[in-house]
Amino acid sequence: KRLGIGHGTFYRYFENKRDILEHVIDSVCDKIRLAMAEANAPTASRTLEDYEAQLARLGVSLSKILHETPGLFRILLLEATSIDPEMTRRITDFFDWCARQVDAYFENGMRQGFLRSDLDRQATAHVLVGMIFSTILMTINGGNPELLKRMNSAVRRMLLDGIASRPDFQNRFESQ
């Protein structure tokens, strides 16, 4: 209705409602993939300073996508998985892809020497994706903007302080 076209015209571009949903999900996933490309690609950082700047850029890019299209994230995170097992698999496959991407960032950081060598990359990547999706859920449900800003900062601080290569911290935890 907002486009000023009839249902018949609209459905010339889509086979059915399921096809529309799949295009919506692809749209969100493509925006996220694009945000994680080029200067923000997993291997783009060569130093801890580069990594910190990259985290900030990614945070800004992903926040921009979220604020421009909160309805798409609501569909992706809350509604699509209730449709059928195939759609649930599609969504969980995307979450796994996100975790693999984060793992690739971690792998680069370990190779460059600015992330801890004993990091369980796979588990930490899944934890980070969970924290990000938790923040997204709070945002699309009208969470407190100040708390959301602090949460974004807390995630970055955990990454920079919690998994950065710091021999004094590693030795302390190894002795426990």
N, C-alpha and C positions, 0 to 999 in steps of 0.2 A: 504494500500500500504506500509506504514512504517513498518507494522508487518510482511510483506512478505507472506501474505496469500491472497487467493482469496475471492471474495464476498460470494461465496457459503459456504466456510468454516466459514467465519465470521457469516453468518446468521444461522449457526447451533446452535449458542449460543443465538441468539435473534430472536424473532418472526418477528419483523418489525422495522422501524425507531422509532416508538413511544416507543417500548420496550427498545431500546437503550437509548433514552432520559430519560426514567424513571430510568434506571440503573445509568445514569450520575447524575441525581438529587439525587437519593438515596446515591450515593457515596459522594457528597458534604454534605448532611445532616448527614450521618454516621460519617464523619470526624469531623463535628462540635459537634455532640453528644459525641463522644469519647473524644474530648478536654474538655468537661464539665463533665467528669466522675472522679471518684476516688478522688485524692487530690484536684480537682477543682469542686467537687460536691457541690451543693447548701448548704448542711449542714456541709461542711468540716471546715469552719471558726468558731473559738470560740472567737476570739478577733479582735479588729480593726486592729491590726498589721497582724494577719492571713489573714484578709479580703483584706488588701492592697497587701500583697504578692500574694494572690489568683488572684486579679485583674491583677497584672503584669504577672503572669503565663498564665492566659487566653488570655491576649493581645498578648503575644509572640506566644502562640499556634495558635490562630486564624490568626495572621499575617503570620505565617509560612504556614498554609494551603492556605491562599490567594495568597501568592507569589509563591507557588509551583503549584497552579492550577487556575490561573486567568481566564482561559477560562471557567472553570466550573461555576465560580461565574457570569461570563457574561451571560451564558445560564440561570442560576437560576434567576438572578435579571432583566435581560433585554429582554430575548428572549422567555422563556418558557411560560410566561403569555399570549403571543399573539397567542398561538396555538389553544386553545379552552377553554370553561368555566371549564371543568373538570381539566385541567392542572392549570388554574388560581386558582381554589379552592385548589388544592394540594400545590401550592406555598404559598398561603395565610395561609393555615393550618400550614405550616412549620414556617412562620413568627409568627403566634399565639403561636406555641410551644416554639419558642425562647423567646417570651415575658413571657410565663408561667414559663419558666426556670429562667429568670431574676427575676420574681416575687418571686420565691422560694428562691433565694439568698437574696432578700430584706426581706422576711419573717424571714429567719434565723438571719439576722443582727438585725432586730427589736427584736426578741426573746432574742438574746444575749445582747441587750442593746447598741450596737454601731451604730445603725441607728435610726433616728428620729422616735418617736412613732406615729407621725401624718402623716407619709408618705402615700400618695395614691399609694400603691404598683403597682396596675394594670396599671394605667395611666403612672406612671414613668417608668415602665418596657417597655411599648410600645414606649415611647419617647426615651429611651436608645437604643432599637433595631433600631429605625429610625436613630439615630445618627451613630450607627455602620454601618448600610447599606449605609448611605450617604458616610461614609469614604471608604467603599468597592467600591462604584461606582466611587469615585474619583480615587482610586487606579487602577482599571481595565481600566480606561480611561486615564491613564498616568499622573495622578496628580503630582504636585510638591512634591518630596520626603520629603523635609524639612517641608513643610506645613502639610503633612500627619503625620509625626512624632509628630509635635506639636498638631495636632488634637487628636491623640491617647493619648497624655499626658493630653490634655484638658478634654477629656471624663473621664479619671481616676480622675482628680482633681475635676471635677463636682461631681462625685460620692462620693469621700472622703470628700470634703469640703461642698458640697451642701446638702447631705442627712445624713451626720454623726450626731450623737446625740450631740447637742450643745444647752443646755438650754438657753444660752444668745441670740442665734439667734432665737430660737423658740419664746421666750418672745417678742422680738422686732417685729416679724412679726405678732404675735397674737394681738398686740395693734394697728395695722394699719387697 
